[in-house]
Amino acid sequence: MAGKVFNGRIPKYSEISGEDPPMPSTASSRILEWISNNEIGKNTIIQTAFGNRKVCYCDYTGSARSLADIEEYIRTEVLPLYGNAHSSVTVTSEQSALFLDEARDVVRNAVGAGEQDAILFVGNGATAAVELLVHLLNLTKYVVVMSIQEHHSNMLPWTEHCEEAFIIGETDYGDINVSELEEVLEKIAEKYGSDVAVLGAFTAASNITGIISNIEEVNSVLYKFGVISVWDYASAAPYIDIQMNTNTPKSALFFSGHKFVGGVQTPGVLIVKKHLIKSTIPKRIGGGTVFFVSKTSHSYLKNVEYREEGGTPDIVGAVRLALALKLKAAVGFALISEKEQLISKLVTEFVSKNSNIILLGAPRVRKRLAVFSFVISDPVSGLFFHHNYISALLNDLFGIQSRAGCACAGPYAQYLLGINEELALKYHQCLMEDGRLDRELLRRSGEYSEMEMLRPGFIRISFPFFASLSIVNFVLKAVAFVAQNARRFITQYQLDCQSGEWHHCRQRVFRSRKWLGFVSFTPDGLVTRQASNSNVGQYGVDFHAEDLFVEAEKFADEAEKSKFKVFLYLRYHLLYCFCKLLVLCCFIVVDGRNVLDEETKKLQWFCMGNEINEQKNNDEIKRLLPFYPKKYDLLPNETYDTCVKEYSTTHEYKFYKKSIDSSDTEAEIKETNGSFDEDCHLISSSLDNVGKSYLEQFKGQTEKPVLDDSCSFKCEIATCCSTKKVSYDKEEWNKRIIIRVRENVSREEIEKQPWVRPFGDLYKKAVYALHSFNMIQDGDRVLVCLSGGKDSLSLLHILHYYQERARKHKKADFCLGAITVDPCSSGYNPEPLIEYCKALNIEYFYEKQDILGEAAKLPKCRSICGYCSRMKRGRLTAAAKLHGYNVLAMGHHLDDLAESFLMSAFQNGSLNTMKAQYKIRKADIRIIRPLIYVREKNLKEFAEKNLLPVIAENCPACFERPKERHRLKQLLASYELIYPQLFASIRSALHPLMLVDAAHTSEMRRMAIDNIIQTYVTREKDRGEDSEYNEV
């Protein structure tokens, strides 16, 4: 077949690999909508104890679901030409073999494999892949190193036969501990030398927490030590980029095809370096594995890809997997990552607001899949609710299909739950089946004890990347409802001690089960008999979702009333009525307490129905938990808003944000002086009192300001604030925190302050601007407008260094402070600047104002950016005047001036840009821009090199879509490639406009014209003098 010529068009490489051309963002979002609508089973109705519900599938990390179009392609294109691939003479066998080969090529290109790698389709997912890899490597003596996160599939096959196993722990942020890994590998080298092979088994992403491992960092360490690196991509493969051959190639990796969107019933995949394969005898000996067989001799195929795929290959499954990989590539890694991060942000914020929902693993937004495992605690008893009970409630009330259990990663699950090895062994002992039981006689299909209910576990929910935000919010709202109301429903559910399952008392039998026995074949074809289903309220996820919560609340109320009636009957020992009620309502059920003895009672970690029912008036009876989940630190530089806030976890005072949704286009941000109110309420605190004392002082204060003895402006502020009563409903955006300079600081403390010295060229350009425009004079009080971006942070350090040199050389003595105005944007959190300025020991003012909230209330707002800018400018001016500062320093640079000039020319038809400095005469305050000659790239380099704590700003009003300033930035960058001196020319051209010293438009225009004429005359005069000189 290799020499056969195929007629017709041969697909391009990109078509084979699945690397489709990049789509516009609108097309990318449309493909997600198409996937969602194409999912088979999306509108399936299931019958639950509370009526009919539409399925909301939330276990994609366990198994994905089929897509109608993929199945239609297989039905119309693959199956009609399906044949046995062991021959190549007939069209059906040849086409089937070609499908299989092309599917292998799609996989090869999708994972970056080369000719040095073997691509093998294996049976039942990742488990079959590892089993085959053990056979292929044929290691006789080896030591295994693995992470604590490993799935049983990537742990037990190696530990069964190794000399010794080492488990590598996590960092406090959930990453694989690379330092510990290096120490262990050095220890192995010392102990074993070169006598044993070392194999490293690591997971790319946890199937419990969804945390994506530091793959390349770990693999580089394994590569350095010559370790055989085996990577489990089972959970990660459908969502992240897979690269077999980077600078540090991986030895082997594997993944499960059935976890891909559209990949139902597909084979697992194993990719392994060919030079590592030692076995020459196939694992499954039989058809398709041999080259030739006689009565006395035989030889096997040398090509491992054919030798190890004996029997009839899963051609249809391989084709389906190839299509699923092409779909993944069509969506793109960037879009998948963006959606995963957005979903993760929503979930982690949600968990942070629900104290009885405990998320397992690090509460990260970045570098994670949308996979979340959690437990729900009962605030009354102190115990948890059983995971199977919570999962049953989600199913019965809302149709949500979650996963309950330990997710096949026992050691990691125990680690996350806080179960040490001693406690784990106790659970193991009580869960084991009695060995005296005759399994065959009793026909015991499962392996369990009477206390299977004690097996620890959790609930797992995973969202596919195409899940709409309405689906995500629906599921989160449902989880919140269940977490709040689990106590109210528990008496309606019965616990099966031998399986750990919980079922509603009205639905202990699976009445809506599908039966193969209902299928029959007749002359008219296949006929199936449907089970009778009730028709109670077919509410779904996409429509009438609110009705589900209304119904759920109604059911909860009914459960409460029934529970109260039962309690009364019990109290008066009306046994007959109680039994009748039990028959009718079935709300009092056996819960398994009778199977627990004194020792196993200590292992009980969940609430039981009758225990809750017997508690009077929800009295708090705290029980001692045998374990409690591990707590993690936040990932450094994590910027999500409220997920166990990085700032509020280490500091006592908290702020709350409001968000807006705006689609206004960006307009020119004018240099207009916004109005300011001199009557401003102040919350002041000394440097050492910014924490708990702030909250203590703030509570209950609604009319008078809170003042600290160290406030140097006490009299002025008290006068200003006492003139009128302040309502916090109105004055939420007049809250301030003041940090004063600490006097008499020791030299050691000064050396620890994180001030940074600016490098030469950057500093020279800033000083040139300061001197050219005489921006800072002796006795000035300069207030830096600190947003937390790279520009304003760099400016603060530059002016501080300039202050030190000016004082040293006695040129000018000026005071320096900083101020931040927080507009309450959901994508901007400058609160960490408070602690940073505290460390710098600089006078700092933090003012929180809901500017965006006010903008949203306006009947008409052409530009939220413009409104926000004017309001912030007005508040900055007011604060500067209030605190005795006469200069406001802003961090605008040369790139900003160039962009503003083009925006003004293109959109407003006027010659205008930001000014080097100007004076607000009403307030007697000067605005200066010392960085007008500095390029943005230089500031970026300075901030990155010195690790300045740059605050990410992703305001939804500014960054909802690419705006004019962004487009002009791209335009200037492209022209700079052609004209390297572009910005030098722009600076020269803009110089007359920089000289304008006015804030009002009419005056600006007049001064601009005068400056342009004056500059033109001066240049012509200079040219004339130069020409006369040249003639001489």
N, C-alpha and C positions, 0 to 999 in steps of 0.2 A: 504494500500500500504506500510505502514511502516514495516510490518512484512514479506514482500515478499523478497525472495532471488534472487539476480540477478546473472546470470551465466556470465562467462567471466572475463577479467581483469578489475579491478577497477583502475581508474586513481590515480596517486600519488597526494599528497597534492600540490606539486609544479605545477602539471599539472592543478589542479582545480583552484589554486589561480592565475595562470599566471606567477608565479615566475620561469621562465625558468632558466636553469643553465647559468652562465655568459659566454658570447661568447668572443673569441679573438677580439682584436680591428679591425682586418681586416674583420672579420665576421660582426661586428657591423656596419662598414662603408658600407658593402655590403647590409645589410638589409635596410639601408636608400636608397640606389640606387634602391633596389627592390620596396620599397614603392612608390618612385617617378615614376617608370615605370608602376606600377600597378594601379595608380590613374585613375579612370574613368573620362574622359573628358580632359585628358592631351593634346591630339592632336586635340581638337575640334576647328573648324574654324568658326569665326563669321564674319558677314558682317557689316562694319562700313562706315562712310561717306568718308573715304579715301581708301577704298578697303577692302579686306579680311585679317583678322588677326587671329593668333592662340591665344587661350585663355591663359592668364597668371593669375591664380586665386590667389588673395592676400587678402582674407577675411576669413581666417581660424578661427579667433577668433569669427566671426559671426556664421558661419556654416562650418563644415568640409566637405570633399568629400568622395565618396565611393571608395572602393578598389575592383578590379575585382575578386580577389581570395576569399575575404570574401563573396561577392555576389554569387560566384560560389558554395562555401560551402553551403550556405543557399539554393541555388537552387537544389543542388544534395542530401544534407543530411537532411535538416530541412523540407523543403516544401513537399517532398514526403511522410513524416510521420506526417504531420501537422493534428491536430484534436482539438476538443474542450477539454479544460483541466478540465472541471467540472466533468469528469468521469475518472475512472482509470481501467476500465474493458477491453476496446479495446486497441490494440497496439498503434494506432495513438494518442488516448487521453492520454494514459500512457506515451508514449515517449514525447509528448508535455509538459505534466506536469513535467516530469523529466528534460527536457531542461530548463524550467522556474526555478525550484529549484536549478539546478546547476548554472544557470546564477546568481542567488541571492548569492550563495556561492562564486562565482568569485568576485562579487562586495564586499562582506563582507571581504574577504581576501585582496583585493586590497586596502582597506581603513583602515585596521587594526581594524575593528569592532569586538566586542565580542558578547556573548550571551545576554549581557545587552543592546544591541543596536538592534533596529528594522530597517530592510532594506526594503524600499518601492519603487516600480516602479510607477511613476506618469506620467501624460499625457504630457503636452506641456512644457517640459524642466523645468528650474528653477522656472518659474512663477507658474506652477502648484504645485511644491514642497512647496513653501512658503505658498501658499493658503491652502494646506493640513496641514502644520505645525501649522498655526494659528488655524485651527479647532482642531487639536489634543491637543495643549497646553490648549486651552479653558481658557485663562486668562481673568478675569473679571476686574481687576484693576492693571495696570502696567505702568511702566515708561520705555521708550526705549532710549538706548544710541547707537549711530551709528557713523560711520566715514563719512566724507564728500565725500568719494569716492564711496558711495553705488549706485548700479544699482537700477532703479525704483522698480524692483521685490523685493528687500530686504529693501526697504524704505517705500513705500506707504502702503503695507498691515499692517505694524506695527503702522505707524503714524495716520492712520484713526481712531483708537479707543483707543489710549493710553492717559494717564493722562497728560503726558508732554514728549517732545522729546528733546534730547540733541545731538548736532552734534559735533563730535571731529575733530579738524583740523589736518593738516599735520605739520611735521617738515620742515625745510628748505631743507631737502634732499628727501622729498617725502614719508617718513615713517609716520605711524599713531603716533600721539603725545601721548606717554604713560604718560607723566607727566600731561598733560591736562586731560587725561582719569581718572587718580587717583583722581585729584582734583574734577572732576565732580561727581565721585562715592561717594566721601566723602560728597559732598554737598547734594546729593540725600539722603544719609543715615541720615544726620542731618534734612533734610526737611520732609522726609516721614517715617523714621524709618523702622519698619517691616510691615507697613500697606499695602505696595504695592510690587509687584514683580518687579524686574529689569531685563530687557532683553537687551542684547548687540548684535547688528547686524553689522557684519563686513565682508568685502570682503577679500579674500585671494590674489587676484590680480586684479588690475584695468583693465577694458576692454577698457579704453581709452589710458592710458599710458603704460600698460604692467608691471608697477612696482609691484613686489611681496611684500606683506605686511610683517611686522615683526610679523608673526602669533603667534608664541609661546610666545613671549614677551607680546603681548596684551592679549592672552588667559590666561596667568598666573595671570595677574592683575584681569581679570574678575573672575577667579576661586577663587582668594583670597577674593574677595568681595561677593562671592556667587551669581554671576550674571548668568542668563541663557544665554549661549553663542551660537549664531547662526552664522555659517560661510558660506558665499557664495563662493563656489569653481567653479562657472560656467566657468570663463575664465581660472582659474589655473589648474583645474583637469586634462586636457589632457597632462600637461607638467611637473607638480611637484609631489613630493611624498605627499600622503594624509595619515595622521595619526589621527584617531578618538580618540585614547586612548594613550596619552602620560602621563607624570607625572601630567599634569593638563588636564584631559579629556575635550573634547568639548561636549556641550549639544546636539547640532545638527549641521549637515552640509548638503549641497545639491549641486548638479551639474547637468549640461545638457549633456545628452549622445550624442546629435547631434554635439557637438563641438569636439568630439574625431575623430582622423583619422580613417576613415572607419565606423564611427558611424552615418551615415545618417539615419534619420527616426527611432531613438531610443528614449526610454522614458527618462524622467528625473529621478533622484534618490534622495531620502530623507533618511538620516540616523539620527535617534533620539534615545535618551536614553528612555528606556521603562518606567522608573519610573516617567518621566515627562509627560507621556500621561494621560490626565485626561478625555478625551471624550471617552465614551463607545458606542456611536451611530455613525455609519459610516457616512462620509460626503456624500457619494453617496449610498443611500439605494437601494438595489435591489439584483439581482442574484449574488450568490457567497459570500454574506456578512452575511447570516443568518445561524443559527444552526438548527432552527425548526420554522415552521409557522403553526398556526391553525387559525380557524375563529376568535377566541377571544384572542389569545396570540401569542407571538413570542419571540425569543431570538437571539441575534447576536453572531457571533463567537468571542471568547476571544482573539485569536491570531490576533494581529493588522495587521500583514503582509498579512493575508487573508481577514480580515474584511474591510480593506481600499482599496482593489483592486477588487472592485465589477465589475460585468460584465465579458465579455471575455477579459482576459489579453492580452497584446501585446507580445505574445510569440516570434514571429520572431524578433521584435525590441529588446527584452531582450537578445536573443541569439546574435544578432549583436553587442549589447553593450558589452557582455561578451568577444566576440572575439576582439573587439577594446581595451578592457582593457588588454587582454593577449598580444596583439601587443605592447601596451605601455610598459608592463613589459619586453617583449623580447628585445626591443630597450634599455631599461635601463635609469634610471633617470640621471646617470652621463653623458651619451652620449647626452641626450636631453639638459641638462644644458650646456654642452660644446658647442653644436651647437647654442643654444639660445644666449650664451654670445658672440660667434664669430660673429653672425649676428648683434647683438646689437652694437658691436664694429664698424663694418663696417658702420652701419647706423648713429651712433652718430658722427663718424669721418666725414662722408659725409655731415651731416647737419652743422657741424662746419665750413665747407669750403664754404657753400652757404648761404650768409647773408640774402637773402630774403626768405629762408625756415626756419620757426620758429617751433621748436619742442615743443609740449605741455608736461609739466611734467619735472621731473628731468632728466638731460641727463646722466643717469646711464648706465653702462655696466653690472655690477653684480646685482643679485637679480632682474631680470626683464625678462619678456617674449619678444619675437620678435614682439611686437605690438607697432606701432608708429602712433601717431596722430600729424598733423601739419597743419599750414596755410601758404599760400604763399602771400607775400606782393608785391605791385607794387611800385618800387622805384621812379616812376615819380609822381604819384598822392598821394602816402603815404597811400592809402587804400589797402585792401586785395582783392585778387581774390575770387570770390564765390566758395565755396567748390564743389558745383554741377558742376560748369564749369570746374574746374580742373579735377574732376573725369571723366567727359565726354571726356576731351582731352586725358587723359590717356587711356581710353577705345578706342577712335576712332583712335588715332595715333599708339598705341602699343598693344592693346588688353588686357590691365591690368585691372583686376576687383578689384577695390578698394571700400571702404565704405565712403559715404559722409553723414554728418548730425551731430547729437549729441550723437549717440551710446547709447541711452536709459539711460543716467545718467546725466540728466539735471543740477542739482545743481553743480555737480563736473565739468561738461563741462563749465558752466558759471564761476566757480571759476578759472579754468585754463585759460580761455580766458580773464580774468580780468574784468568780468561783476559783479558789485555789485548788491545787492538786489533791490535798487531803479531803476537802469537801467533795470534789469530783468523784473520788473513789467511794465515798459513802453513798453518793447517788447511784453510782454504778452497781454497788452491791445490792441496794434495795430494788433496783430496776430489773435485775437479772431473773430470768425464769427459773423456777424450781426444777433442778435437774432430775428429780424423781418422776416427773410427768412423762407419760408415754405419748409422744407426739403423734405417732401413727394411729394409735387407738383413738385418741381424742380428736384427731384430724385438726390439729392446731396449725393453721396456715401462718399466723403471725407469731412472733416471739415476744412475749410480754409477761409481766407479773401483775399482781393485783394492785400494784402501786405505780403503774405507768404514768398516772396523772402527775407524779412528782417530777417527771423529767423537765428540767428547766428549758425555757425557750423564749421566743420573742415573736413579734409580728413584723413582717417585711412587706413593704410596698415599693414597687418600682414603676417608673413612668417611662414609656418610650419617648424618643426625641420628637415624635410628631404629635404628641399629646397637646391638645389646646389648653390654654390657660383656664378656660372655663371648666375643663375636666379636672385639672389640678386643684383648682379652688373648691370644686365640688367634693373631691376626695378629702381634702384637708378639713373642710367644714364638717364632713361626715365623721372623720376621726375625732374632731373636737367634740361633737355631739356625743359620740360613744364614750369618750373619756369622761365627760361630765355626767353621763346618765347610766353608766354601767351598773351601778348599785341598784338602780330602779328596775332593771330588767332581769337581774341574775336569778331571782326566785322562779322565773318562768323557764329556766334552762336546767337540763339534767346532765350531770357529769357521768361519763362512763369511765370508771376507775381503771379498767384494763386497757383502754385505748387512749385515754386522755382527751377524748372528744366531748364536745358539748352540743346538745341538740335541744331545740325548743320542744316543750312538752306536747305541742300540737303537731309536731313534725318529726317524730322519731323514726318514721319510715320515709324513705326517699320515693315519694309517690310519682314524681315526674321523671323517674329514671328512664333512659332510653335502653331498649332491649334488642339485641340481635335476634332474639327469639320471635320478635314481632315481625321480622322480615320473612316474606315468602315469595316464591317465584311461580308465576302463572303464565299461561299463554299470552296474557296481556303485558307481561313484564314483571318487574320487581314491584311488590306491593308491601307497604308497611302499615301497621296498625298503631295509631298514636294513642298514648295514654291520655286519659281524661284530665284536663287541667282546669282549674278555676280561673275566673276572669276578673280578678279583683284589682282595680286601679292600675293600669299599665303605665305607671310613671317611669320616666327615663332620665338619663343624664343630660341629654341635650334639650329636652323640653319638659316643662313642669317640674324642674328639679326642686324648686322651693316647696312643692306639694309634698315631696318626700319628707322634708323636715317637719312640716306641719303634721303629717301623719305620724311620724316618729314621736313627736312630742305628745300627741294624743295617746299613742300606745303606752308611753311612759307614764302618763297620768293614770291610765287604766290599771297599769301594773301596781302603782302606788296605792290606789284605792283597794285593789284586791288584797294586797299585802296587809293593809291596815285591818281589813275584815278578818283575815286569817289570824292576825295577832289577837284580836278580841276573842275569837273562838278558842284559841289556845289558852288564853288567860282564864276563861271560865270552864275549861275542860269539857266543852261540848263535843265529845268525840264523834257522835253520829253526824252532827252538822259539819264538823271538820272533814270527816271522810267524804261526805257528800260534796262539799266544796272542792276537795281534792280531786274527785272524779270529774267535776264540772270544769274546774279551772286549771287543775294540775299545776298550781303554782308552788306547792311544797313538794320537793322531790329529794330523793336520796342523793347525798353529795359525797359520800365516801369517807366520812370521818371515822367510821367504824373499822376501817381497814388499817388505820394508823395506830401504832403503839407509841410508847413514851419516847423512844429514840427517833422514830420516823416523823413524829410530830414536830421535832426540832428542824426537820428538813422542809416543812411546809412553807411555801413562799407565796401562795396565792389565796385569795378569798374563796370561801365556799358559800353557796346560796343560803343554807340554813343558818350559818353563822351570822350573816348580814340580817336575815329575817328576824333572828332572835335578839338583835340589838335594839334596845328601846330608845326611841327618839334620836337615833343616829349618834348615841353617846360615843365619844372617841375612846376606843379601847386599843391602844397601840400594841402591836405585836412585834416581836424581835425578828427582823429579817435574817435569814441565814447568809444572804449575800446582797451586795448592792453594786450596780454598774459602775465601771471605771469612768473617772472624769478626765477630760482632755483639756490641754491648753489650746488657745487659738493659733492658727497658722500666722506667722509673721506677715505684716502688711496686708492682712485680710481686710477688705473694705466693705463687706456687706453691713447692712444697717443695724438691725436689732437682734441678730442671732447671737445671744449671750454676749452682748456688745463687748468688744475688746477694750473700749474705754471705760464703760460703766462697770466692768468686772474688777477693774483695778482702782477705780476712783468712786467715791461715795456719791458725788452729785451727778444727776442725769438730766438729759434733755429729751424732748420728744419731737419728732418731725412730722410735718404734714407734706403731702405730695400733691402735685398738680399734673394735669394732662393737657398739654397745649400743642397745637399744630401750627401756631403762628410762624411765619417765616421771619428770619432774622433781618432786622433793619439796621441802619447805621446807628451806632451808639454815640450820641452826641455828647459834647463836653458841656453839659448844662448843669448849672448848680441847682440841685433839688432843694426843696424847702426843708427847713428843720425846725424842730420844736425845742426851745430851750428848757421847757418844763419837762424834764425827763426823770423817771424813777430809776434809782440806782440801787443795785445790790453790790455792796463792797465787802471785800474780805482781804485780810493780810495774806502775805505769802504762805504762811504756815496754816492758815485757816480756810484754805480753798476747798477743803474736803467736807468732812462730816458737819463741821460747824455751819457751813453754808446752808445745808438742808435744814439743820435745826433752827437756824435763824429765819429761814424762808417760810417754814410751816406756820400757818396762822396769820401771817402778816399780809394784810390787804389794804392798809391805809397809810402806814408810815414806812419810810425807808429803813433798811437795815444798815447801820453804820458801824464801822470798826474804829477802834481808838487810833489805829495807825493811819487812818485816811487823812491825808494832808489837805484835802479839799472839803473837810467835814462841814465847815461853816457855810461855804458857798453851796454845797450840795443840799444841806439841810434847808437853806433858804429857798432854793429852787424847788425842792420836792414838797415842802410844807405848804405851798400856796394852794394846792388842791388835792382832794382825795383821789386815789388811784384805784380803779377797778381792774382786777387782773383779767377779767374777760376781755377788756379792751387793751390793756397794757401788757399782754403776753410778750409783745415784741419790743418791750423796753426793759428787758432784763439784762443786767451786765454783771460780769465778774471782773474784778480788778486785782491784778497782781502787782504788788509794790516791790521796788528794789530793796534787797536786804543789805543793810549797811554793815561795815566792819567785817567783811568777808575775809577769811584767811587765804594765804597764798595757795595752799593746797586745794581749797575749794575753787579758787579762780582757775587753777590749772585743769581741774576736772570739767569746767564749763565747756560745752561743745561748740565753742566758736571756731570758725574756720578762716584761714587766711586766703584771700583770693589770689589767683596766679597773675602773673605780670601783665599780659596783654589785656585781659579782662579788666583789671583794676585801672590800668592806664587810660582806657577809653572812658571809664566811668568818671575818673578824676578830671579828664579833659572836659567832659560835659559839665561837671560841677563848677570848674573854674571859668569855662567859657561863658556861662550864663550867670555866674555868681549866685549859684543856687542856695548855698548855705553860708550864712554870715555869723559873725561872733555873737553869742548869746541866743541863737535860735533854739527853739524846742521843736525837734523834728519827730513826727509820728509816721512810722512806716505802715502803709496799708498792707497787711499781711493776710493773703488769701490761703497760703499754704502751698501754692504752686511753686514751680522751680524758679520763676522770675522774682517773686516777692521775697522768697527765702534767700535767694542769692543777694538781692538788694540789701536785706537786713545785715548780712555778713559783710558786705562791701562797705556799707556806711559805718558799721562798728569798727572795722579796721581803719577806715578813713578818720574816724573820731579819735582813735588811739594815736595815729600819726600826727594829726592836727594839734592835739594836746601836747604831744612830745616836742614838736617843733614850734609850739606856741603861736600857731597861725590862726586858729579859731577854736573856741571852746563852745560846744553846743551839746544839748541833751538829746538822748535818743530813746524813743519808745516805739511800741507797736500796737496795732489795733486790728481786730477781725470782726467783721459783720457777717453773721450767719443768716442767710435769707430763708432758711428752713427748706432747702431742696432735698428731695429724697435721695439724690445721687451725690450729695456733697456733705461731708461730715468733718468740719474743721476742729472738732473738740480736742483731738490730741495735741493741738498747738498750745493749749493751756499748759500742759505739763512740759512741753518743749521750752516755752518761754520762761517757765519757772526754773528750769535747769540752766537757762542762759542768764538768769538773774537780771532781767530787763523789765522795765515797767510795761505792763501789758493789759489791754482792755479787750474783753470778749463780750460782744453784744449780739444777742439772739433776737431776730425780728422776722416775723412770718410775712416777708415781703411777697413771696409767691402766693401765699394764701390770700393776701389782700388783692393781688393782681387778678386772681381767679374770680373775685367778687365783682370786679369792675364790669359794667355793662358792655364796654367796648375797649379792647386793648390791642392795638395794632401789633405791638412787639413787647412780649414779656421781658425779653432781654433788655430792651431800652428802658422799660419801666423799672426793672430791677436795678439797672446801672444808675439811673437818676436817684432812686430812693437810697441806694447804698451811699452814693456820693453825698447826698444831703445828710445822712446819719453820720458819716465820717466827719463832715465839716462841723456838725453840731457837737460831736464828741470831742473833737480837737479844741474847739473854742471852750467847751465846758471844763476841760482838764488843763487849760493853759498852754496848749501847743499852737504855734503860729505857722508851722510848715507841715504839709502832708506830702509824703514821698511815695510815689507809685512806681511799679516795676515794669512799665511798658518799655519795649525795646525797639530797635530799628525795624525789625520785621513787622511789628504792630503798626508803626507809623506808615510804612509802605502800603500795607493792606488797607488801612483807614483812608489813605489818600486815594487809592484806586476805587474803593467803595464810594467815597464822596463824589469822585469824578463820574463814575459809571452810573450811579443811582440818583444822585442829587444834582449833577451838572455843576458842581462848584469845586473850587480849589481849596481844599481844607484837609487838615490832618491833626493829630495830637500835638499839643504844644510842649515845648521844652519846659516852660514854666509860665504860670499866669497867676493873677491875684484875684481872689474873691473879695471884692471891696466891702461888701456888706458885712462879711465876717472877719475881715482883715486877716485872711489866711492865704498863704501862697501854696500852690500846687506845683511840685517839681517832679521831673522824670530824669533821674541821673543815668539811666541806661539807654538813652536815645541813640547812642553811637555803638551799642553792643548788639551783636547778632544773637538770635535765639539759640542757635546751635552751640554757641560758647557757654551760655547759661545752662543748657542741658548737660553739657560735658562737666561743668563745675558741680552741678547738683549730683550727678551720678558718681563722679569721682569721690566726692566727700560724703556720700550716703546721706544727703539731706532728707529729712522726713517729709517728702512731698505728699500732699493730700490729693488723692484722685478726685477729679471733679467731672461728674457725668450728669449734669443737670438735664432733666428730661425736656426742659424748655429750650435748652441750647443745643443738645446733641441728639434730638429725635431723628434728624436726618442731616445729610451734608448741607451746609449753609453757605452763604455768599463768602464769608471770610475764609472758609475752608477751601472753596473753589479758587479764590484769588491766591491763597497760599500755594496751591498746586501750580497755578499759572506762573507765579514768580519763580518757583523752584525749577520749572522746566526751562524758563528763559535764562536762569542763572547757569544752567549747563552750557548754554550757547555763549553767554556773555559773563564770564567769571567775575568781572568787576561791576556787575549790575547794581549791587546794593551801595557801592561807593558812589556811583552816578546818581542813584536815587537820593542818597543822603545829601549830596550837593544840590540836587534840584529842590529838595524839600526844605533846605535851610531857611529860605525866607519865610516859609510857613511856620517853621518851628519857633521863629523869633516873636510871633504874635503873643502879646501879653494881655489877653482879654478873654472873658468867658461868654460874652454875649455875641450873637451872630452878626449883627450889623457892625459892631465895633471890630470884630475879627476880620470881616471882609475888608473894611477900610484899611486896617493895619496890614493885612496881607498884601493888598495892592501897593501900599507905600513901600513895604519891604521888598517886594519883587522888583519895583522900579529902582529902588536904591541899590539892590544887589546887581541888577543889570548894568546900571551906570558904573558901579564900582568895578565890575568885571571888564567892561569895555575900556575903562580907564587903565586898568592893569594890563590889558592886552596891548593898548597903545604904548604904554611905557616899555613893555617887553619888546615890541617891534622896533622902537627907537633904539633901544639898547642893542638889539641884534644888528641893526644897520650900522651902528658905530663899531 
